[in-house]
Amino acid sequence: MSGAGAPETFEPVDGTGLKVVIVAGTWHEQITDGLIAGATRMLEESAADYSLVRVPGSFELPVVSKAILESGADAVVALGVIIRGGTPHFEYVSAAATDGLTRVALDTGKPVGFGVLTLDDEQQGIDRAGLPGSKEDKGAEAAHAAIVTAKALRDLRALAN
């Protein structure tokens, strides 16, 4: 299981005052809806202000995430589902989404919670989407990472001033 070594629970985190936007693709609706639900639950528990923006697919996540962060959001939670098929398309879209989101975080200096699932089959996504019976909740994990990182960056910037 890919989640081996992951924390079993999340430390509660106070996201009060943080503006976080969930950016989610529309492919593989059942899995994506599970990811969104987990991210939303985590953001609500943290008391962060949040909203949801939908994009066509994972390829579009980086450009929209960058625009959101440049417009003032403190963090983005990027959610997508890419399932391997019979062509190299999987590798191209996976690399573009991963490299693009990394670049967005580095270029903006703001966190991107990475919740893009790259899967061999649909069942792997169902197992990771936080659905009833799922073994993992990657949407919640991505949102938690975004909040914790945004807080760490805010604290570091406060120390520098």
Backbone as CSV, one residue per row, in Angstrom:
resi,resn,N_x,N_y,N_z,CA_x,CA_y,CA_z,C_x,C_y,C_z
1,MET,0.854,-1.183,0.000,0.000,0.000,0.000,0.888,1.230,0.000
2,SER,0.551,2.196,-0.822,1.370,3.396,-0.959,1.396,4.239,0.302
3,GLY,0.411,4.100,1.170,0.334,4.923,2.369,1.171,4.409,3.521
4,ALA,1.950,3.367,3.319,2.771,2.830,4.391,3.682,3.913,4.933
5,GLY,3.673,4.063,6.251,4.502,5.066,6.898,3.797,6.384,7.140
6,ALA,2.618,6.561,6.599,1.873,7.805,6.799,1.352,7.863,8.236
7,PRO,1.211,9.073,8.790,0.638,9.181,10.130,-0.779,8.611,10.146
8,GLU,-1.131,7.961,11.240,-2.472,7.386,11.326,-3.525,8.432,11.634
9,THR,-3.126,9.509,12.297,-4.042,10.610,12.584,-3.324,11.919,12.296
10,PHE,-4.094,12.962,12.127,-3.539,14.284,11.896,-3.579,15.077,13.179
11,GLU,-2.483,15.772,13.468,-2.505,16.701,14.587,-3.493,17.800,14.238
12,PRO,-4.343,18.194,15.181,-5.252,19.312,14.878,-4.436,20.559,14.532
13,VAL,-4.927,21.307,13.568,-4.220,22.513,13.141,-5.236,23.655,13.042
14,ASP,-4.827,24.824,13.522,-5.696,25.995,13.486,-5.405,26.786,12.225
15,GLY,-6.336,26.790,11.310,-6.180,27.507,10.056,-6.894,28.845,10.041
16,THR,-7.288,29.324,11.209,-7.991,30.599,11.293,-7.182,31.689,10.598
17,GLY,-7.852,32.444,9.750,-7.199,33.535,9.045,-6.553,33.132,7.734
18,LEU,-6.513,31.848,7.428,-5.932,31.401,6.164,-7.026,31.292,5.100
19,LYS,-6.693,31.739,3.891,-7.585,31.591,2.749,-7.019,30.474,1.878
20,VAL,-7.781,29.398,1.753,-7.349,28.212,1.019,-8.371,27.915,-0.072
21,VAL,-7.880,27.582,-1.242,-8.775,27.233,-2.349,-8.479,25.802,-2.782
22,ILE,-9.522,25.004,-2.847,-9.439,23.660,-3.405,-9.619,23.805,-4.916
23,VAL,-8.672,23.272,-5.681,-8.778,23.259,-7.139,-8.850,21.790,-7.538
24,ALA,-9.949,21.411,-8.180,-10.163,19.994,-8.461,-10.583,19.762,-9.903
25,GLY,-10.019,18.712,-10.483,-10.416,18.288,-11.816,-11.785,17.635,-11.783
26,THR,-12.293,17.341,-12.964,-13.630,16.755,-13.059,-13.630,15.295,-13.504
27,TRP,-12.483,14.766,-13.878,-12.412,13.366,-14.312,-12.604,12.430,-13.121
28,HIS,-13.174,11.262,-13.372,-13.344,10.202,-12.376,-14.085,10.749,-11.152
29,GLU,-15.344,11.103,-11.406,-16.178,11.852,-10.466,-16.266,11.231,-9.075
30,GLN,-16.476,9.951,-8.967,-16.616,9.321,-7.647,-15.359,9.533,-6.804
31,ILE,-14.206,9.311,-7.400,-12.949,9.453,-6.677,-12.701,10.926,-6.357
32,THR,-12.884,11.792,-7.340,-12.655,13.224,-7.128,-13.595,13.778,-6.061
33,ASP,-14.850,13.372,-6.079,-15.786,13.846,-5.056,-15.350,13.399,-3.662
34,GLY,-14.791,12.203,-3.550,-14.260,11.751,-2.265,-13.083,12.595,-1.812
35,LEU,-12.185,12.919,-2.738,-11.042,13.772,-2.407,-11.515,15.149,-1.937
36,ILE,-12.481,15.716,-2.648,-13.013,17.031,-2.274,-13.650,16.970,-0.890
37,ALA,-14.398,15.923,-0.618,-15.043,15.797,0.690,-14.010,15.740,1.813
38,GLY,-12.934,14.981,1.614,-11.887,14.906,2.633,-11.191,16.229,2.841
39,ALA,-10.876,16.930,1.748,-10.223,18.238,1.851,-11.149,19.241,2.544
40,THR,-12.410,19.233,2.161,-13.387,20.150,2.755,-13.521,19.901,4.254
41,ARG,-13.623,18.648,4.624,-13.737,18.308,6.045,-12.528,18.808,6.836
42,MET,-11.330,18.598,6.297,-10.118,19.036,6.978,-10.079,20.560,7.097
43,LEU,-10.452,21.260,6.052,-10.440,22.724,6.082,-11.485,23.262,7.055
44,GLU,-12.643,22.628,7.117,-13.665,23.039,8.087,-13.185,22.813,9.518
45,GLU,-12.570,21.667,9.763,-12.056,21.379,11.105,-10.977,22.368,11.529
46,SER,-10.233,22.893,10.577,-9.153,23.824,10.894,-9.638,25.262,11.004
47,ALA,-10.870,25.532,10.607,-11.463,26.872,10.616,-10.837,27.804,9.576
48,ALA,-10.225,27.245,8.542,-9.702,28.065,7.435,-10.873,28.516,6.570
49,ASP,-10.725,29.686,5.958,-11.684,30.120,4.941,-11.323,29.373,3.669
50,TYR,-12.303,28.780,3.009,-11.982,28.005,1.813,-13.075,28.128,0.778
51,SER,-12.694,27.838,-0.458,-13.640,27.773,-1.562,-13.178,26.663,-2.504
52,LEU,-14.018,26.366,-3.474,-13.752,25.298,-4.430,-13.822,25.855,-5.842
53,VAL,-12.821,25.525,-6.648,-12.807,25.857,-8.070,-12.623,24.556,-8.829
54,ARG,-13.465,24.333,-9.840,-13.348,23.132,-10.653,-12.667,23.475,-11.976
55,VAL,-11.825,22.569,-12.439,-11.150,22.689,-13.732,-11.401,21.410,-14.514
56,PRO,-11.199,21.433,-15.833,-11.504,20.232,-16.614,-10.751,18.982,-16.168
57,GLY,-9.442,19.091,-15.942,-8.667,17.909,-15.585,-7.394,18.286,-14.863
58,SER,-6.552,17.301,-14.619,-5.323,17.525,-13.856,-4.319,18.407,-14.595
59,PHE,-4.343,18.382,-15.915,-3.419,19.211,-16.687,-3.641,20.700,-16.407
60,GLU,-4.870,21.085,-16.106,-5.215,22.490,-15.876,-4.961,22.953,-14.444
61,LEU,-4.644,22.046,-13.540,-4.440,22.413,-12.137,-3.343,23.459,-11.932
62,PRO,-2.165,23.336,-12.550,-1.103,24.307,-12.269,-1.447,25.753,-12.632
63,VAL,-1.969,25.990,-13.825,-2.213,27.372,-14.235,-3.292,28.032,-13.379
64,VAL,-4.331,27.292,-13.038,-5.386,27.861,-12.202,-4.886,28.046,-10.767
65,SER,-4.104,27.097,-10.266,-3.526,27.236,-8.923,-2.644,28.475,-8.832
66,LYS,-1.838,28.702,-9.848,-0.959,29.869,-9.853,-1.777,31.155,-9.822
67,ALA,-2.809,31.249,-10.631,-3.657,32.446,-10.655,-4.307,32.683,-9.297
68,ILE,-4.750,31.632,-8.665,-5.394,31.753,-7.349,-4.400,32.260,-6.309
69,LEU,-3.215,31.685,-6.292,-2.210,32.106,-5.308,-1.743,33.532,-5.573
70,GLU,-1.602,33.901,-6.831,-1.190,35.266,-7.160,-2.284,36.283,-6.837
71,SER,-3.527,35.823,-6.750,-4.622,36.744,-6.424,-4.835,36.890,-4.918
72,GLY,-4.000,36.216,-4.104,-4.053,36.458,-2.670,-4.351,35.279,-1.774
73,ALA,-4.687,34.133,-2.334,-4.920,32.973,-1.464,-3.613,32.587,-0.774
74,ASP,-3.738,32.028,0.425,-2.564,31.594,1.192,-2.077,30.214,0.773
75,ALA,-2.981,29.389,0.257,-2.626,28.022,-0.126,-3.672,27.481,-1.083
76,VAL,-3.258,26.470,-1.820,-4.141,25.740,-2.727,-4.061,24.268,-2.359
77,VAL,-5.187,23.582,-2.496,-5.223,22.126,-2.395,-5.590,21.627,-3.791
78,ALA,-4.635,21.029,-4.487,-4.837,20.577,-5.862,-5.233,19.102,-5.858
79,LEU,-6.396,18.814,-6.427,-6.930,17.454,-6.426,-7.214,17.000,-7.850
80,GLY,-6.735,15.827,-8.185,-6.994,15.282,-9.505,-6.820,13.777,-9.510
81,VAL,-7.290,13.166,-10.571,-7.212,11.713,-10.716,-6.740,11.408,-12.137
82,ILE,-5.627,10.687,-12.226,-5.085,10.286,-13.521,-4.910,8.767,-13.475
83,ILE,-5.632,8.070,-14.350,-5.573,6.613,-14.370,-4.859,6.153,-15.637
84,ARG,-3.895,5.274,-15.448,-3.084,4.754,-16.558,-3.985,4.088,-17.605
85,GLY,-3.707,4.374,-18.840,-4.410,3.736,-19.952,-3.412,3.007,-20.830
86,GLY,-3.776,2.810,-22.056,-2.932,2.058,-22.971,-1.980,2.904,-23.794
87,THR,-1.933,4.214,-23.542,-1.046,5.106,-24.292,-0.141,5.859,-23.329
88,PRO,0.873,6.547,-23.819,1.779,7.313,-22.949,1.134,8.574,-22.365
89,HIS,-0.107,8.854,-22.710,-0.803,10.049,-22.212,-0.704,10.165,-20.687
90,PHE,-0.829,9.046,-19.994,-0.749,9.023,-18.524,0.545,9.672,-18.029
91,GLU,1.661,9.273,-18.625,2.957,9.807,-18.186,3.055,11.300,-18.440
92,TYR,2.566,11.754,-19.591,2.650,13.176,-19.925,1.803,14.021,-18.979
93,VAL,0.574,13.611,-18.741,-0.312,14.397,-17.871,0.178,14.336,-16.430
94,SER,0.610,13.170,-15.966,1.126,13.051,-14.594,2.334,13.950,-14.381
95,ALA,3.268,13.919,-15.318,4.472,14.748,-15.196,4.132,16.226,-15.278
96,ALA,3.255,16.602,-16.194,2.886,18.012,-16.336,2.212,18.534,-15.072
97,ALA,1.302,17.760,-14.505,0.609,18.199,-13.292,1.576,18.293,-12.119
98,THR,2.398,17.276,-11.934,3.343,17.258,-10.811,4.385,18.354,-10.935
99,ASP,5.034,18.439,-12.089,6.059,19.459,-12.285,5.458,20.859,-12.240
100,GLY,4.287,21.018,-12.838,3.635,22.325,-12.845,3.255,22.794,-11.456
101,LEU,2.697,21.917,-10.644,2.300,22.305,-9.294,3.514,22.595,-8.415
102,THR,4.592,21.836,-8.617,5.831,22.123,-7.886,6.341,23.509,-8.263
103,ARG,6.341,23.803,-9.540,6.795,25.119,-10.002,5.924,26.232,-9.444
104,VAL,4.614,26.028,-9.408,3.703,27.031,-8.850,4.066,27.327,-7.399
105,ALA,4.281,26.291,-6.607,4.631,26.496,-5.193,5.943,27.267,-5.064
106,LEU,6.934,26.887,-5.843,8.235,27.559,-5.757,8.170,28.991,-6.297
107,ASP,7.462,29.201,-7.397,7.381,30.541,-7.988,6.588,31.508,-7.120
108,THR,5.549,31.026,-6.462,4.710,31.915,-5.643,5.175,31.975,-4.195
109,GLY,5.950,30.994,-3.750,6.347,30.934,-2.349,5.194,30.565,-1.438
110,LYS,4.181,29.908,-2.014,2.996,29.512,-1.250,2.748,28.013,-1.448
111,PRO,2.152,27.378,-0.451,1.984,25.926,-0.532,0.883,25.469,-1.473
112,VAL,1.168,24.334,-2.093,0.188,23.615,-2.892,0.071,22.233,-2.271
113,GLY,-1.044,21.958,-1.625,-1.290,20.617,-1.103,-1.522,19.692,-2.282
114,PHE,-0.696,18.660,-2.404,-0.708,17.808,-3.589,-1.614,16.604,-3.368
115,GLY,-2.761,16.628,-4.016,-3.704,15.528,-3.935,-4.054,14.988,-5.307
116,VAL,-3.046,14.876,-6.166,-3.254,14.321,-7.499,-2.898,12.841,-7.438
117,LEU,-3.888,12.006,-7.644,-3.676,10.566,-7.599,-3.272,10.068,-8.980
118,THR,-2.156,9.360,-9.045,-1.714,8.729,-10.286,-1.845,7.222,-10.075
119,LEU,-2.740,6.620,-10.823,-3.216,5.276,-10.504,-3.089,4.315,-11.678
120,ASP,-2.955,3.049,-11.336,-2.992,2.007,-12.361,-4.419,1.614,-12.713
121,ASP,-5.327,1.758,-11.748,-6.725,1.396,-11.997,-7.638,2.157,-11.043
122,GLU,-8.918,2.106,-11.338,-9.912,2.845,-10.558,-9.951,2.398,-9.092
123,GLN,-9.775,1.127,-8.835,-9.843,0.623,-7.460,-8.794,1.280,-6.566
124,GLN,-7.603,1.523,-7.095,-6.580,2.213,-6.303,-7.076,3.590,-5.872
125,GLY,-7.799,4.279,-6.735,-8.351,5.585,-6.393,-9.432,5.489,-5.339
126,ILE,-10.294,4.519,-5.474,-11.355,4.319,-4.479,-10.732,4.022,-3.119
127,ASP,-9.643,3.264,-3.107,-8.957,2.942,-1.852,-8.316,4.160,-1.196
128,ARG,-8.056,5.222,-1.950,-7.331,6.389,-1.445,-8.198,7.640,-1.309
129,ALA,-9.453,7.575,-1.727,-10.287,8.771,-1.855,-11.055,9.158,-0.598
130,GLY,-10.897,8.420,0.495,-11.638,8.769,1.699,-13.103,8.383,1.642
131,LEU,-13.449,7.508,0.735,-14.820,7.017,0.612,-15.080,5.959,1.688
132,PRO,-16.345,5.638,1.959,-16.596,4.551,2.904,-15.846,3.295,2.470
133,GLY,-15.058,2.742,3.369,-14.262,1.560,3.070,-12.874,1.861,2.536
134,SER,-12.580,3.123,2.233,-11.240,3.490,1.747,-10.215,3.307,2.851
135,LYS,-8.997,2.978,2.452,-7.902,2.811,3.399,-7.206,4.138,3.697
136,GLU,-7.328,5.095,2.788,-6.650,6.384,2.929,-7.594,7.513,2.549
137,ASP,-7.223,8.732,2.949,-7.998,9.924,2.619,-7.029,10.986,2.107
138,LYS,-6.660,10.857,0.838,-5.645,11.739,0.260,-6.117,13.182,0.140
139,GLY,-7.406,13.419,0.032,-7.909,14.793,0.011,-7.660,15.478,1.344
140,ALA,-7.953,14.786,2.442,-7.693,15.334,3.778,-6.202,15.522,3.996
141,GLU,-5.395,14.568,3.544,-3.939,14.686,3.701,-3.400,15.906,2.966
142,ALA,-3.870,16.137,1.746,-3.397,17.280,0.965,-3.810,18.598,1.629
143,ALA,-5.028,18.657,2.134,-5.489,19.884,2.801,-4.695,20.122,4.086
144,HIS,-4.447,19.086,4.849,-3.668,19.214,6.083,-2.270,19.728,5.767
145,ALA,-1.634,19.157,4.750,-0.291,19.594,4.364,-0.288,21.062,3.955
146,ALA,-1.305,21.495,3.215,-1.380,22.891,2.775,-1.519,23.833,3.962
147,ILE,-2.358,23.485,4.922,-2.574,24.350,6.084,-1.323,24.415,6.953
148,VAL,-0.754,23.269,7.252,0.448,23.236,8.100,1.583,24.030,7.449
149,THR,1.743,23.869,6.146,2.816,24.580,5.446,2.537,26.075,5.382
150,ALA,1.299,26.465,5.134,0.952,27.896,5.110,1.219,28.535,6.470
151,LYS,0.877,27.828,7.523,1.152,28.358,8.873,2.651,28.471,9.122
152,ALA,3.420,27.477,8.716,4.872,27.521,8.907,5.477,28.699,8.156
153,LEU,5.036,28.919,6.924,5.542,30.048,6.148,5.143,31.376,6.778
154,ARG,3.911,31.467,7.267,3.458,32.704,7.938,4.312,32.967,9.171
155,ASP,4.587,31.933,9.947,5.412,32.092,11.154,6.836,32.494,10.805
156,LEU,7.397,31.891,9.751,8.756,32.251,9.327,8.836,33.698,8.858
157,ARG,7.839,34.123,8.126,7.825,35.515,7.650,7.655,36.495,8.797
158,ALA,6.898,36.112,9.807,6.728,36.979,10.977,8.041,37.119,11.743
159,LEU,8.815,36.040,11.811,10.122,36.090,12.482,11.082,37.021,11.746
160,ALA,10.967,37.068,10.425,11.881,37.880,9.629,11.562,39.364,9.732
161,ASN,10.352,39.703,10.156,9.962,41.125,10.247,10.224,41.710,11.572
